[in-house]
Amino acid sequence: MKKFAIATLGCLALLAGCGSQLLQQNPVSQAKPPPLPEQFKNKCDAAKGQLRPLVVEWAAPDRAALEAQARQGMLVVKHMGCELEVLRQCRAPKRFAYKYIAITPKDELVTMSNAEQLYASIPVYAAKFEGKLAASGELNAAMTIVGEYGAAGEPPAIDQLEGECTGASHVVTALTVGAFSFFAGAAKSAGLSASVLNAGAGASKDSKTETLSRDGDTKACVVSKRGDAAPPEGCGALLRIELASLVAAGEGIPECKLGMKLVGKQCKPIEKPSELSPDDKTFVDDQNGWGWSTRCYNHFRAGAYPYARAACQKALASNPDNKTKGMALFNWALVEAANGDPIDACQKISQSLAVREHPLVREKAEALHCKEIMKQQ
């Protein structure tokens, strides 16, 4: 069997219905699968509520394909019982893109010794493996987990999706990766050693177990550690996906534009209070704004943004020369950048550079991506 080392999110296909071939979006098979046989429908009740199904039973091309769509953004799916279909033309907001989180390697063994466990663990292809379970008495998935690609926060709402989303019910919020061996036969016979995970497909040497599928190399997984940006080469096989129901229309968390902030579930303008500090109320600036500009910066450093704004306003109202005016505008820009409003910050940086050129101001403009921000306004 061809090995797939899935170290980055690459080519993603679709998830098939229970015991069926891949749905029509799969580039390998264009035929729509037949309806689920009646004798299997009640067994799929065991899969209800299962939001963390394994994918180790999938064919290698299908598992290798479970990546490209995820690289483009969060996967939106139609899910019920054993049936799971990725809606490739349906898109979630870009902010829901997956981010890899590494962990120290963990071993897990999932044993399926009856139909209920089979359908609960691998619902998508459970029907295909009923005969193998009956013949061997037990199916096992021995896994080494090194991390997951996940999207933090609450799932999107149904009305936040874009594209062809008919039937959308869930999103894939995480994809667990590592190495695995999916085999028929008792786990005690196979043992939980690295030889099980690294054995090839087919009957094992003692003929007591049969490797049905495998991916990844446990030896490669050993070097995984927290903080890694991606799985180790050779230890990125997909093991499990995690699903979450879409939020009801009107109940999703919006994506706020620049200059706005999230308050509860609404985007509101960023507040910018301004007031003189008690000490500033009696301050007299005899340097035409230089003293006020200095106080503005000191308040900014202390995190007292209302005091800083008021002091910068005083500096600009003191008939300053260009050097002082440029400094006051830049200090004010620092306040608004720290307060979460890059648009206002970039506007003040632009005004500062208009009256005097300064390398530190130019450097801040580049750090805030002011050219891109101002083009969007």
Sequence and secondary structure as in RCSB ss.txt:
>XXXX:A:sequence
MKKFAIATLGCLALLAGCGSQLLQQNPVSQAKPPPLPEQFKNKCDAAKGQLRPLVVEWAAPDRAALEAQARQGML
VVKHMGCELEVLRQCRAPKRFAYKYIAITPKDELVTMSNAEQLYASIPVYAAKFEGKLAASGELNAAMTIVGEYG
AAGEPPAIDQLEGECTGASHVVTALTVGAFSFFAGAAKSAGLSASVLNAGAGASKDSKTETLSRDGDTKACVVSK
RGDAAPPEGCGALLRIELASLVAAGEGIPECKLGMKLVGKQCKPIEKPSELSPDDKTFVDDQNGWGWSTRCYNHF
RAGAYPYARAACQKALASNPDNKTKGMALFNWALVEAANGDPIDACQKISQSLAVREHPLVREKAEALHCKEIMK
QQ
>XXXX:A:secstr
       S         TT    TTSSS  S      HHHHTGGGGGTT  S B TTS HHHHHTSSHHHHHS E
EEEEETTEEEE TTEE  GGG  EEEEEEEEEEEEEE SHHHHHHHSGGGGGGGHHHHHHHS EEEEEEEEEEEE
  SS  BGGG EE  TT  EEEEEEEEEEEEEEES HHHH SSHHHHH  SEE TTSS EEEEEES HHHHTT  
TT SS  TT  EEEEEEEEE B TT S     TTEEEETTEEEE        TTGGG    STTHHHHHHHHHHH
HTT HHHHHHHHHHHHTS   HHHHHHHHHHHHHHHHHTT HHHHHHHHHHHHHH   HHHHHHHHHTTHHHHHH
T 
